Amino acid sequence: MLNKAIRILLMSACILAVSVACQAAKHRTAPPANNAPAAASETTALPAVPVHHFLWHISRDHESLYLVGSIHALNPDDYPLPAVMENAFRHSAALVEEINLTTVDTANMQQEALRMGGYPRGKSLRTELPPGVYEKVAAGAKKLGIAMQRLDRLRPWLGSIAILDMQLTRAGYTASAGVDHHFADEAQMADKRIIGLETPAFQLRLLADLPEKVQQDMLLESLDQAVNFNREMQDLINAWEKGDTAALQKILKQDFGSYPLAYKLLIADRNRAWMPRLKRLMRGGRQYFVVVGALHMVGPDGLLAQFEKAGYRVEQL
């Protein structure tokens, strides 16, 4: 199955926002920006231990950009972000993200998500899932206190997102505190240009077109591992805070090993589609700050590997 960590990293901030909109409108509060200067290093007899973040500087000749791997849902207590990340953003002319979150029409997204992810009249999880799978879903929903009549009308991919959003909310994590939203809010306040690499409709279609088996696994996983949710989230955040690319690459390899088509559609193909756009932006001579999901950084098809193959200097900060 696809574990919870990989689904959290795959689901874009806009998709998480859809599940929020499907349940209830929530007030969006941006976490405070980290405006504090970096603390002065103290004199010590021990050598300094290098500190890395999920932040890279990509450069070649006079071209450069900053590249950030994002977690799309965080707890406000996870802020402030590292000063080096905030400083890189302040020294960039524009923000590039998977989608432009400041122009998302939440009501329209909700309708589109329900159109793609809801069953037509006469169909439901009960009629469409194999009986054994449906029994597991019903048992998991009962354990979590979720009424099956609320879940029955949603296709597995959207039901999985709704359950994940519920778990995130219960644990204090929100899409509005995700790294993507944080920098979108800062860019809007600073009147910086925001560029979206994709559209919300495109991202919805990616999830809606996942193979049925993958969708069912996502739904079952959302229910089965609720008891371990807090620990898994904290482990994921700890790896992200340490800039631990090896941990993220391990997740990528383990969880996509049985789903090569899902890997191709959700990771590899999108990375390849983004690269020409990012290169064109760099050739314009301006400094860009790019924020996309953390899993897009790592692995042989990751953005870091692609930039290295293209002859760029890739430096983790």
Secondary structure by P-SEA (a helix, b strand, c coil): cccaaaaaaaccaaaaaaaaaacbbbbbbbccccccccccccccccccccccccbbbbbcccccbbbbbbccccccccccccaaaaaaaaacccccccccccccaaaaaaaaaaaaccccccccccccccaaaaaaaaaaaaaacccccccccccaaaaaaaaaaaaaaaacccccccaaaaaaaaaaaaccbbbbcccaaaaaaaaaaccaaaaaaaaaaacccccaaaaaaaaaaaaaaaccaaaaaaaaaaaacccaaaaaaccaaaaaaaaaaaaaaaaccbbbbbbcccccccccccaaaaaaaabbbbbcc
